Amino acid sequence: MPADPAALLRSRAYLQLLVLAAILGVPISAAVYGFLALASYLQKEVYDHLPHGLGFASTPVWWPLPMLLAGAVLAALAIQYLPGRGGPSPAGGFHMHGAPAPAELPGVILAALATLVFGIVLGPEMPSILIGGGLVILVIRLLRRNLPEQATRLLATSGSFAGINALLGNPLVGAFLLMEASGLGGQMLGLVLLPGLLSAGVGTLIFVGLDNWTGLGTFSLAVPGLPHFGQVTVAEFGWALVIGVAAVPVGTGIRWLGRFLHPYAERWTMLLLPAAGLVIAGLAIIYAEATGQPGNDVLFSGQSALPHLIEHASSYTVGALVLVLVCKGLAYGVSLGHFRGGPVFPAMYLGAAGGVAMSHLPGLPMVAGVAMGIGAMSVVLLSLPLTSVLLASLLVASDAIQVMPLVIVAVVVAHVAAARLTPPAEPDKDGAGAPRPAAAAKAADPAP
């Protein structure tokens, strides 16, 4: 393959790569859509239908205890005994990793389902990326195609694009996320992203078709029906500074907790993961008993609970919002250190809860508080500033243009403050504390 990006773009081999990426985008997108739909279906079965089937009029407040214990045991079995240890740990934040080998896919899927179905506080974004890339490697091996290593990595990256697009419902969000997480830069950036964007774009058509066929729905970050946000004021810029600074100790504490617990969880997996599951369940029960709000506010990634939190913000007292920050933040840190999954949606939920709580103070509209809180908390926990701005802006889609300047200020303040307070991470064998790759990655090895 030519070393010159312009020559590579004109080459026949690159055109063939684009065609193959588009073709692979169809089955990969369908497979990841099926994985997400299965996780959502099993979650409802475990927390809604099973209690009713056992004769309970409603889900008992203690129900998370046996469910989290069961999920933790399943995750521990996948991590301890299946190849690949269930995929990389999210303890060190959101990073790009190589696509799992076909033999490692069952462990990734089982560990992810144990996380998503039983209420562990992690999201599906990292498993979706791994599954998308791993399925591409599997298809290439099944077809016995003797592709160059660089082409294989690029196709695996396009599968990761298709996987994250199935979750976020927007190819551009996936492009920003994977671009920042992999540290891509330079002239090769466009050539690496192009196959992924094509695969994700084709996949979007698959999601629409599967939605019409199955009725299971599609995935979107936007929260409809938000109150209109007017013009930006000087006071709101002041709040952007406050929110940016306030997110740093909360997010840094969660990251520290996950990294502190991770080495012990890797050493005593079968013992500590069930104990961690019980701790998460206990935090959910404490929150539910103290506030009268559902314990699911603490459990799970927050992906489906986030719209409910924003739309029903008036039903939450400031005390309840502070307690959900404490309980879900602790549960999130414990989950980061022990389990497998994605760190994006819990960070967004915590930021939104903090924004709603602070909107009770004068001069801060709720929509602006939510957007700034999501951006600031996301950048502290993910270290992806562009993605954090985009995630927060898309969530309040109808007012994204008006809110974006405030989000940018909050994200920049939080990112700089967190960078000054957080010591460099020490890499470990599974990448849990690995630093992000340098932006000036070698052009000859552009794939993450």
SULTA-V297781 format. One record per run of one state. SS is the DSSP state (hx for helix, st for strand, lp for the rest). FROM is the first residue (numbers start at 0). LEN is the number of residues. Records with the same first field share a line. If there is no record, write none. Layout:
SS = FROM-LEN, FROM-LEN
//
This chain:
lp = 0-4, 10-1, 53-9, 81-1, 86-15, 118-4, 123-1, 142-6, 168-2, 182-6, 214-19, 267-1, 291-3, 297-7, 311-1, 315-2, 338-3, 342-1, 358-7, 382-2, 395-1, 421-21, 445-3
hx = 4-6, 11-42, 62-19, 82-4, 101-17, 124-18, 148-20, 170-12, 188-26, 233-34, 268-23, 294-3, 304-7, 312-3, 317-21, 343-15, 365-17, 384-11, 396-25, 442-3
st = 122-1, 341-1
//
